[in-house]
Amino acid sequence: MTDIHERTAFITGGANGIGLAIARCFARAGAKLALADLDAGALIRAKAELQDITQVETYMLDVRDRAAYASAADAAERALGPVTLLFNNAGVAGGDAVNRLTYELWDWYINVNLYGVINGLMAFLPKMLERGLGGHIVNTASGAGLVATGAGVLYTTSKFAVVGLSEELRINSEVKSAGIGVSVLCPNRVATDIISRSLDAASSAGARISEEQVKKQTMAGKALLQIGVSIDAVGEMVLKAVRENAPYIITDRQLEEMVKTRTQAILEAFPD
Ligand SMILES: NC(=O)c1ccc[n+]([C@@H]2O[C@H](COP(=O)([O-])OP(=O)(O)OC[C@H]3O[C@@H](n4cnc5c(N)ncnc54)[C@H](O)[C@@H]3O)[C@@H](O)[C@H]2O)c1
């Protein structure tokens, strides 16, 4: 899709990190922005930063909340016109050791990382199909949605599901014939505060994480900020991928050998 100008983009997790970088790039390309997030302070900052470039509306939204999602979707379209660019990007990382998993942790993870994406599709896709204005959907998964990386079973389960959902949606004949492209964003390491934000969000959601994991993840979070790719580089990759309707957006080459090994093992498992 090359006609980004004047289209309306709805971006979850749009107040920080990768979502904010997507907002910046699409604002510069002329899109109007609806930013949805849990983080009220960051929404205010994002709006202040971007409102001189384009029209920006912000919505306090927990992507797990279906009723609130439907209201935010309606409000965004009343204010900015039909949403034709959808970024299902909000997500959390971390979790706990496999012997300390609880149903609370599973529910929280799957509800944010997978149902958050599903709720976005349910709120917008039927209208996008019906209106025939074309458009593009980017679902944020992870490199951990392409191969098991040691990111933990909660994260990997949720992100593999987002990759599968996106691939199926992309080949769907109704979606294709409505001129709606689909890409899945599979970042590896991007310099954001996702780890500390996720620890805070887990505790507000009542999903308990052990002290030992909190310490481990806090250190990993600091390292991520030092070694990760910049958010603005990722935002540019997303803009290019939408323009070219690329299936996958991969942010560095770190997982290349692991993906090859996985693919080879699958191919070798085919019977003679
Ligand atoms: N940073 C990385 O290295 C990395 C790697 C792989 C995948 N990802 C994925 O990229 C996406 C964005 O992550 P990021 O690194 O920019 O993180 P981030 O923490 O900087 O941004 C995520 C945003 O989502 C919001 N959010 C979290 N839960 C929410 C909820 N329930 N409802 C609404 N908003 C919510 C947060 O408030 C935050 O503003 C996530 O899906 C994440 O899993 C990130």
Ligand as a Chemical Component Dictionary entry (heavy atoms), coordinates in Angstrom:
data_LIG
# 
_chem_comp.id                   LIG 
_chem_comp.type                 NON-POLYMER 
_chem_comp.pdbx_formal_charge   0 
_chem_comp.three_letter_code    LIG 
# 
loop_
_chem_comp_atom.comp_id 
_chem_comp_atom.atom_id 
_chem_comp_atom.alt_atom_id 
_chem_comp_atom.type_symbol 
_chem_comp_atom.charge 
_chem_comp_atom.model_Cartn_x 
_chem_comp_atom.model_Cartn_y 
_chem_comp_atom.model_Cartn_z 
_chem_comp_atom.pdbx_ordinal 
LIG N1  N1  N 0  11.481 -4.770 22.608 1  
LIG C1  C1  C 0  11.768 -5.945 22.115 2  
LIG O1  O1  O 0  12.946 -6.370 22.111 3  
LIG C2  C2  C 0  10.693 -6.809 21.527 4  
LIG C3  C3  C 0  11.095 -8.039 20.972 5  
LIG C4  C4  C 0  10.123 -8.855 20.423 6  
LIG C5  C5  C 0  8.794  -8.456 20.401 7  
LIG N2  N2  N 1  8.435  -7.271 20.957 8  
LIG C6  C6  C 0  7.009  -6.935 20.935 9  
LIG O2  O2  O 0  6.827  -5.621 20.474 10 
LIG C7  C7  C 0  5.621  -5.078 21.021 11 
LIG C8  C8  C 0  5.908  -3.702 21.582 12 
LIG O3  O3  O 0  6.867  -3.868 22.605 13 
LIG P1  P1  P 0  7.906  -2.734 23.042 14 
LIG O4  O4  O 0  9.218  -3.371 23.152 15 
LIG O5  O5  O -1 7.712  -1.510 22.250 16 
LIG O6  O6  O 0  7.406  -2.524 24.539 17 
LIG P2  P2  P 0  7.020  -1.196 25.357 18 
LIG O7  O7  O 0  6.770  -1.641 26.750 19 
LIG O8  O8  O 0  8.028  -0.135 25.112 20 
LIG O9  O9  O 0  5.664  -0.772 24.655 21 
LIG C9  C9  C 0  4.523  -1.576 24.796 22 
LIG C10 C10 C 0  3.341  -0.670 25.058 23 
LIG O10 O10 O 0  2.186  -1.515 25.205 24 
LIG C11 C11 C 0  1.429  -1.018 26.299 25 
LIG N3  N3  N 0  0.624  -2.110 26.843 26 
LIG C12 C12 C 0  1.033  -3.198 27.548 27 
LIG N4  N4  N 0  -0.022 -3.942 27.899 28 
LIG C13 C13 C 0  -1.120 -3.312 27.419 29 
LIG C14 C14 C 0  -2.501 -3.580 27.477 30 
LIG N5  N5  N 0  -2.981 -4.663 28.131 31 
LIG N6  N6  N 0  -3.351 -2.736 26.857 32 
LIG C15 C15 C 0  -2.889 -1.643 26.208 33 
LIG N7  N7  N 0  -1.590 -1.326 26.142 34 
LIG C16 C16 C 0  -0.719 -2.139 26.748 35 
LIG C17 C17 C 0  2.460  -0.507 27.297 36 
LIG O11 O11 O 0  1.882  0.433  28.193 37 
LIG C18 C18 C 0  3.478  0.130  26.355 38 
LIG O12 O12 O 0  3.183  1.484  26.110 39 
LIG C19 C19 C 0  5.139  -6.090 22.043 40 
LIG O13 O13 O 0  4.103  -6.868 21.497 41 
LIG C20 C20 C 0  6.359  -6.949 22.295 42 
LIG O14 O14 O 0  6.047  -8.262 22.711 43 
LIG C21 C21 C 0  9.354  -6.444 21.509 44 
# 
loop_
_chem_comp_bond.comp_id 
_chem_comp_bond.atom_id_1 
_chem_comp_bond.atom_id_2 
_chem_comp_bond.value_order 
_chem_comp_bond.pdbx_ordinal 
LIG N1  C1  SING 1  
LIG C1  O1  DOUB 2  
LIG C1  C2  SING 3  
LIG C2  C3  SING 4  
LIG C2  C21 DOUB 5  
LIG C3  C4  DOUB 6  
LIG C4  C5  SING 7  
LIG C5  N2  DOUB 8  
LIG N2  C6  SING 9  
LIG N2  C21 SING 10 
LIG C6  O2  SING 11 
LIG C6  C20 SING 12 
LIG O2  C7  SING 13 
LIG C7  C8  SING 14 
LIG C7  C19 SING 15 
LIG C8  O3  SING 16 
LIG O3  P1  SING 17 
LIG P1  O4  DOUB 18 
LIG P1  O5  SING 19 
LIG P1  O6  SING 20 
LIG O6  P2  SING 21 
LIG P2  O7  DOUB 22 
LIG P2  O8  SING 23 
LIG P2  O9  SING 24 
LIG O9  C9  SING 25 
LIG C9  C10 SING 26 
LIG C10 O10 SING 27 
LIG C10 C18 SING 28 
LIG O10 C11 SING 29 
LIG C11 N3  SING 30 
LIG C11 C17 SING 31 
LIG N3  C12 SING 32 
LIG N3  C16 SING 33 
LIG C12 N4  DOUB 34 
LIG N4  C13 SING 35 
LIG C13 C14 SING 36 
LIG C13 C16 DOUB 37 
LIG C14 N5  SING 38 
LIG C14 N6  DOUB 39 
LIG N6  C15 SING 40 
LIG C15 N7  DOUB 41 
LIG N7  C16 SING 42 
LIG C17 O11 SING 43 
LIG C17 C18 SING 44 
LIG C18 O12 SING 45 
LIG C19 O13 SING 46 
LIG C19 C20 SING 47 
LIG C20 O14 SING 48 
# 
